Amino acid sequence: MSRHAVTEAIVLHTHRIGEIHKGVTLLTRDMGIVSAIAHGALKTRSRLRSMTETFCCSRVYLYHDPVKGGYKITDMTALVFFENLRKRLSHYYTACLWAEVILRSLAAGESDSRIYDLFLQSLTLLKGADEPSGNVPKKVEDASLLNVQFLWRFLGHSGHRPEIDVCAACGRHLEPDESAYMDDEAGGLVCGGCVRNGRLSMTPGSRRYLLHSSTLPLGQAARLGLDRESLAALKQLLFELVQSVLEVPLNSLAYVKGLA
């Protein structure tokens, strides 16, 4: 078995090791989440210094130490830096939320490219919102709709996306103008007649929006509009759903809510 690997990866998290080394957690295209050491990456003149910053997308060259059982980054070739995400707090903390969701879910337990592609496409669209020719129009520059799309698609990839057109309690097909309610006892969305312990609701507008946008590529879905009331309720419901799936509170969520 080869000790060397080459993969495309996005930096999710870093931490200092000693005076000049970095521990780097990577979301890779074909290896899932990988933790590695970048020796000397904190040196001022190290070529790995900038490429091991959070959200940087690179081609990464790894060496697996069979004795210690860990990976070492031997080289990196930068593909996209996404450095402008730090210029707007709403964009930066939204990207931090996505990274935390991926980390805590271990990339939804997937080793294929679906979560990687979703993260890379979402970061690219978020980056484009700050550029004159970007893919995200002004009405979603606050990243709210893109955040909804990321979380909804993550729930789909992880196998935890609830049905939004059928009541989880009685099995009745919900009408287009009917609200649905997240019911903890039923374990999903239920109709008004079945709700018993529903704290959060999904408006008819939100249901129609998700049903339609889920069939579109991410870039097109991020261009669709949603009224302010429906968007606010949908974000809250998705935040609760994702935290319920992960079974832990998300630290970055407090910052995202504060900037919403």
Secondary structure, 3 states (H helix, E strand, C coil): CCCEEEEEEEEEEEEEECCCEEEEEEEECCCCEEEEEECCCCCCCCCCCHHHCCCCEEEEEEEEECCCCEEEEEEEEEEECCHHHHHCHHHHHHHHHHHHHHHHCCHHHCCCCHHHHHHHHHHHHHHHCCCCCCCCCHHHCCCHHHHHHHHHHHHHHCCCCCCCCECCCCCCECCCCCCEEEECCCCEEECCCCCCCEEEEECHHHHHHHHHHCCCCHHHHCCCCCCHHHHHHHHHHHHHHHHHHHCCCCCCHHHHHHHC
